[in-house]
Amino acid sequence: MTESTMSRGDSLEVTIDRMAHGGEGIGQAPDGRVVFVPRAFPGDVVKATAGRVKKSFIKAELESVLSPGALRVPSLCPAAAQGAGCCDFAELDPAAETGIKAEILSEQLRRTGVVTGEELNIEQHTLEPVRGWRTRVRWGVDKQGRAGTRQRRSNELVTGAACTQLAPGLAERLVGEGARRFTPGAEVIAVLDGEGNRHVVETRKAPRGRRVETIREVVEGSGKVHEHVDGRTFSFPATAFWQAHSHAPAAYTDLIAEWLGGREYQEHTAWDLYGGVGLFVPVLAHAVQGKVISVDYSPAATAGEQAGLADCDVEVKSAKVEQVAAQLPKPGAVVLDPPRTGAGEDVIRSVAAAAPQAVVHVGCDPATFARDLGYWNQHGYGIGKLALINAFPGTHHFETIALITPA
């Protein structure tokens, strides 16, 4: 089929040779155009249906797998098998997942010009377990009051099966046959905290790309979770942000402590930007041997004092980072863990202008992370170390952490 005749709805056969950011397999159409196919993996030969057809590329939907590649396995998630958007890597061999994500990250960094030609030394960390790792989840509720996971690229819900990302017991009696009913149109947040207690709360439906933190009803538990990291206890509402993987908080703090430790800092102040409930405050305080200023605009995260930080000299500012970063006292070290949209040039300019000796930048989206690294380069900083943490097994998501130092 030629470029001039190919149109939306046409079928084509594609051999997948690599992965793109977003979890799509990449192949080539018979006419030479690049084809993107979700739920297809390197080595697969697939039949796909053309959707968005452009001059240089085609966005397609998987129709069938004609010949499975060596990386394809039976689906590890019954919810995804029913169309849920939870586990787009449910049919990818878990042993290959972290390496594929490292290739995706490398490609993003090269495409944005952050690196040019030389080999990247990316530390790769896979967090175990790879199933049953998620300790907090947000579900939609349909018109019948059934909780479930949204279908891929849809607001429709899959309510008949729970995702296998979820920690054992988290979805019990909440999703699937015989589950309790909730307020139609609401969202349900369930958390299994560090003390083994389950908390289930209802909120209103969140606008796309936004978090809703106001609890309308506590359905089960107290609604206040308790998490333990490095001998410290953090307590906060179930709606506040906390890393989803059970082992992610300790993995991140260990790596940050390693990278920031052992330095002589000229300034004994540190910034914890997008700091949430203060997970990184202790390692920052220890690194600079001084005060930590933690900034986050989330009321759920910043409203209460954390007893686990009682021995730290910490000042919490409930504000947006971009509004206050330029006004803070000079830091020796900085950690910033922005949302998926990244930190952006204004924030990075403000941090760079304060001339910290070391920055740890955490990113959960490789595209915005690569863009932000480009801003660091423009403002006199470069990559000292780079690590990929596969903290979202079974999905195309991953976390990247970079040590940024003056160039």
CORJOHU-V844283 format. One record per residue. N is the residue number from 1. PHI is phi as a letter, one per 30 degrees, with the letter a starting at -180 (* if undefined). OMEGA is omega in whole degrees, -180 to 180 (* if undefined). Layout:
n:N phi:PHI omega:OMEGA
n:N phi:PHI omega:OMEGA
//
This chain:
n:1 phi:* omega:-175
n:2 phi:d omega:180
n:3 phi:e omega:-175
n:4 phi:d omega:-177
n:5 phi:c omega:-178
n:6 phi:d omega:-179
n:7 phi:b omega:-179
n:8 phi:e omega:179
n:9 phi:j omega:178
n:10 phi:d omega:177
n:11 phi:c omega:176
n:12 phi:b omega:178
n:13 phi:c omega:-175
n:14 phi:b omega:171
n:15 phi:c omega:-177
n:16 phi:d omega:-178
n:17 phi:c omega:179
n:18 phi:a omega:-178
n:19 phi:c omega:176
n:20 phi:c omega:171
n:21 phi:e omega:-176
n:22 phi:j omega:175
n:23 phi:i omega:180
n:24 phi:c omega:173
n:25 phi:d omega:-179
n:26 phi:c omega:174
n:27 phi:b omega:-177
n:28 phi:b omega:177
n:29 phi:d omega:178
n:30 phi:e omega:-180
n:31 phi:d omega:176
n:32 phi:j omega:179
n:33 phi:d omega:176
n:34 phi:d omega:179
n:35 phi:b omega:177
n:36 phi:c omega:-177
n:37 phi:b omega:177
n:38 phi:d omega:178
n:39 phi:i omega:174
n:40 phi:b omega:-171
n:41 phi:b omega:-178
n:42 phi:e omega:-178
n:43 phi:j omega:178
n:44 phi:d omega:165
n:45 phi:c omega:-171
n:46 phi:b omega:168
n:47 phi:c omega:-175
n:48 phi:b omega:178
n:49 phi:c omega:-179
n:50 phi:d omega:176
n:51 phi:c omega:178
n:52 phi:d omega:-177
n:53 phi:c omega:180
n:54 phi:b omega:-176
n:55 phi:d omega:-174
n:56 phi:c omega:-178
n:57 phi:a omega:178
n:58 phi:b omega:171
n:59 phi:c omega:-174
n:60 phi:b omega:174
n:61 phi:c omega:180
n:62 phi:d omega:177
n:63 phi:c omega:178
n:64 phi:a omega:176
n:65 phi:c omega:-178
n:66 phi:d omega:179
n:67 phi:b omega:-178
n:68 phi:d omega:175
n:69 phi:d omega:-177
n:70 phi:d omega:-177
n:71 phi:d omega:-176
n:72 phi:d omega:178
n:73 phi:b omega:174
n:74 phi:e omega:-177
n:75 phi:e omega:179
n:76 phi:c omega:-177
n:77 phi:b omega:179
n:78 phi:d omega:177
n:79 phi:d omega:178
n:80 phi:d omega:178
n:81 phi:d omega:177
n:82 phi:c omega:176
n:83 phi:j omega:180
n:84 phi:d omega:-178
n:85 phi:d omega:-173
n:86 phi:d omega:-171
n:87 phi:b omega:180
n:88 phi:d omega:173
n:89 phi:c omega:-177
n:90 phi:d omega:-179
n:91 phi:c omega:176
n:92 phi:c omega:179
n:93 phi:e omega:-178
n:94 phi:e omega:-179
n:95 phi:d omega:-179
n:96 phi:c omega:-167
n:97 phi:d omega:-176
n:98 phi:d omega:178
n:99 phi:d omega:178
n:100 phi:d omega:179
n:101 phi:d omega:176
n:102 phi:d omega:176
n:103 phi:d omega:178
n:104 phi:d omega:179
n:105 phi:d omega:180
n:106 phi:e omega:-180
n:107 phi:d omega:178
n:108 phi:d omega:-178
n:109 phi:d omega:179
n:110 phi:d omega:-179
n:111 phi:d omega:-179
n:112 phi:d omega:177
n:113 phi:i omega:179
n:114 phi:d omega:173
n:115 phi:b omega:-177
n:116 phi:b omega:170
n:117 phi:j omega:-174
n:118 phi:d omega:180
n:119 phi:d omega:177
n:120 phi:d omega:175
n:121 phi:c omega:-178
n:122 phi:c omega:173
n:123 phi:d omega:-180
n:124 phi:c omega:-180
n:125 phi:b omega:175
n:126 phi:c omega:180
n:127 phi:d omega:174
n:128 phi:c omega:-2
n:129 phi:d omega:179
n:130 phi:c omega:169
n:131 phi:b omega:-179
n:132 phi:i omega:-175
n:133 phi:c omega:-171
n:134 phi:d omega:-178
n:135 phi:c omega:179
n:136 phi:b omega:-176
n:137 phi:b omega:176
n:138 phi:b omega:179
n:139 phi:c omega:167
n:140 phi:d omega:179
n:141 phi:b omega:-177
n:142 phi:d omega:-176
n:143 phi:d omega:177
n:144 phi:c omega:179
n:145 phi:i omega:-179
n:146 phi:c omega:178
n:147 phi:d omega:179
n:148 phi:a omega:-179
n:149 phi:c omega:-180
n:150 phi:d omega:175
n:151 phi:d omega:179
n:152 phi:d omega:179
n:153 phi:h omega:-179
n:154 phi:a omega:172
n:155 phi:c omega:176
n:156 phi:d omega:-174
n:157 phi:c omega:168
n:158 phi:c omega:-174
n:159 phi:c omega:-174
n:160 phi:d omega:-178
n:161 phi:b omega:177
n:162 phi:c omega:178
n:163 phi:d omega:180
n:164 phi:d omega:168
n:165 phi:d omega:-167
n:166 phi:d omega:178
n:167 phi:d omega:-180
n:168 phi:e omega:178
n:169 phi:j omega:-175
n:170 phi:d omega:-177
n:171 phi:c omega:-175
n:172 phi:e omega:179
n:173 phi:i omega:179
n:174 phi:c omega:-180
n:175 phi:b omega:176
n:176 phi:j omega:-176
n:177 phi:d omega:178
n:178 phi:i omega:-178
n:179 phi:d omega:178
n:180 phi:d omega:180
n:181 phi:c omega:-178
n:182 phi:b omega:180
n:183 phi:d omega:180
n:184 phi:e omega:179
n:185 phi:i omega:179
n:186 phi:d omega:167
n:187 phi:c omega:-179
n:188 phi:c omega:176
n:189 phi:c omega:177
n:190 phi:b omega:-178
n:191 phi:b omega:170
n:192 phi:c omega:-169
n:193 phi:d omega:-175
n:194 phi:d omega:177
n:195 phi:c omega:178
n:196 phi:i omega:180
n:197 phi:c omega:177
n:198 phi:c omega:178
n:199 phi:b omega:-180
n:200 phi:b omega:-179
n:201 phi:b omega:174
n:202 phi:c omega:171
n:203 phi:b omega:172
n:204 phi:d omega:180
n:205 phi:d omega:-178
n:206 phi:d omega:171
n:207 phi:d omega:-177
n:208 phi:e omega:178
n:209 phi:i omega:-178
n:210 phi:b omega:175
n:211 phi:c omega:172
n:212 phi:c omega:-175
n:213 phi:c omega:-178
n:214 phi:d omega:180
n:215 phi:d omega:177
n:216 phi:d omega:-178
n:217 phi:a omega:171
n:218 phi:c omega:-176
n:219 phi:d omega:-178
n:220 phi:a omega:-178
n:221 phi:i omega:-179
n:222 phi:c omega:-174
n:223 phi:i omega:177
n:224 phi:c omega:-174
n:225 phi:c omega:179
n:226 phi:b omega:179
n:227 phi:c omega:-176
n:228 phi:b omega:178
n:229 phi:b omega:177
n:230 phi:h omega:177
n:231 phi:i omega:180
n:232 phi:c omega:-180
n:233 phi:c omega:175
n:234 phi:c omega:-179
n:235 phi:b omega:-175
n:236 phi:a omega:180
n:237 phi:d omega:-179
n:238 phi:d omega:-179
n:239 phi:d omega:-179
n:240 phi:d omega:-178
n:241 phi:d omega:170
n:242 phi:a omega:-179
n:243 phi:e omega:-174
n:244 phi:d omega:-178
n:245 phi:d omega:-176
n:246 phi:e omega:-177
n:247 phi:c omega:-177
n:248 phi:d omega:-177
n:249 phi:e omega:180
n:250 phi:d omega:180
n:251 phi:d omega:-179
n:252 phi:d omega:-178
n:253 phi:d omega:178
n:254 phi:d omega:-178
n:255 phi:d omega:179
n:256 phi:d omega:178
n:257 phi:d omega:180
n:258 phi:d omega:-175
n:259 phi:d omega:-177
n:260 phi:c omega:-178
n:261 phi:d omega:175
n:262 phi:i omega:178
n:263 phi:c omega:172
n:264 phi:c omega:-177
n:265 phi:c omega:178
n:266 phi:d omega:178
n:267 phi:c omega:-178
n:268 phi:c omega:174
n:269 phi:b omega:177
n:270 phi:b omega:175
n:271 phi:c omega:173
n:272 phi:c omega:-173
n:273 phi:c omega:-169
n:274 phi:h omega:-166
n:275 phi:d omega:180
n:276 phi:h omega:-177
n:277 phi:d omega:175
n:278 phi:j omega:-179
n:279 phi:e omega:-174
n:280 phi:c omega:-178
n:281 phi:e omega:-178
n:282 phi:e omega:-178
n:283 phi:d omega:176
n:284 phi:d omega:179
n:285 phi:d omega:-180
n:286 phi:d omega:-178
n:287 phi:d omega:-176
n:288 phi:c omega:-178
n:289 phi:h omega:-178
n:290 phi:a omega:-171
n:291 phi:d omega:175
n:292 phi:b omega:172
n:293 phi:c omega:-177
n:294 phi:c omega:-176
n:295 phi:b omega:174
n:296 phi:a omega:-178
n:297 phi:c omega:-176
n:298 phi:d omega:177
n:299 phi:d omega:-180
n:300 phi:d omega:-178
n:301 phi:d omega:-170
n:302 phi:c omega:-172
n:303 phi:d omega:-175
n:304 phi:c omega:175
n:305 phi:d omega:179
n:306 phi:c omega:180
n:307 phi:d omega:-180
n:308 phi:d omega:179
n:309 phi:c omega:-174
n:310 phi:d omega:-178
n:311 phi:c omega:180
n:312 phi:c omega:173
n:313 phi:d omega:-174
n:314 phi:b omega:174
n:315 phi:c omega:-179
n:316 phi:c omega:176
n:317 phi:c omega:177
n:318 phi:d omega:-174
n:319 phi:a omega:174
n:320 phi:d omega:-175
n:321 phi:e omega:-176
n:322 phi:d omega:-179
n:323 phi:d omega:-173
n:324 phi:b omega:-173
n:325 phi:e omega:-177
n:326 phi:d omega:-176
n:327 phi:c omega:-175
n:328 phi:d omega:177
n:329 phi:d omega:-175
n:330 phi:e omega:180
n:331 phi:c omega:168
n:332 phi:d omega:-179
n:333 phi:b omega:-179
n:334 phi:b omega:166
n:335 phi:c omega:172
n:336 phi:b omega:-176
n:337 phi:b omega:-173
n:338 phi:d omega:176
n:339 phi:d omega:-175
n:340 phi:e omega:-180
n:341 phi:d omega:178
n:342 phi:i omega:-179
n:343 phi:d omega:180
n:344 phi:i omega:-172
n:345 phi:d omega:-177
n:346 phi:d omega:179
n:347 phi:d omega:-178
n:348 phi:d omega:176
n:349 phi:d omega:-180
n:350 phi:d omega:179
n:351 phi:d omega:-179
n:352 phi:d omega:-180
n:353 phi:d omega:179
n:354 phi:d omega:172
n:355 phi:h omega:174
n:356 phi:d omega:179
n:357 phi:d omega:180
n:358 phi:a omega:178
n:359 phi:b omega:170
n:360 phi:c omega:-177
n:361 phi:c omega:-180
n:362 phi:c omega:-180
n:363 phi:b omega:-180
n:364 phi:c omega:176
n:365 phi:b omega:-174
n:366 phi:d omega:-179
n:367 phi:d omega:180
n:368 phi:d omega:177
n:369 phi:d omega:179
n:370 phi:d omega:177
n:371 phi:e omega:-180
n:372 phi:d omega:176
n:373 phi:d omega:175
n:374 phi:d omega:177
n:375 phi:d omega:176
n:376 phi:e omega:179
n:377 phi:e omega:-179
n:378 phi:d omega:-177
n:379 phi:c omega:169
n:380 phi:i omega:179
n:381 phi:b omega:179
n:382 phi:b omega:-179
n:383 phi:d omega:173
n:384 phi:c omega:177
n:385 phi:b omega:-177
n:386 phi:b omega:-180
n:387 phi:b omega:173
n:388 phi:c omega:178
n:389 phi:c omega:179
n:390 phi:d omega:-176
n:391 phi:c omega:-179
n:392 phi:b omega:-176
n:393 phi:e omega:180
n:394 phi:i omega:179
n:395 phi:b omega:178
n:396 phi:d omega:-177
n:397 phi:d omega:173
n:398 phi:a omega:179
n:399 phi:c omega:175
n:400 phi:b omega:179
n:401 phi:b omega:-179
n:402 phi:b omega:168
n:403 phi:c omega:-177
n:404 phi:c omega:-179
n:405 phi:b omega:178
n:406 phi:e omega:-177
n:407 phi:d omega:*
//
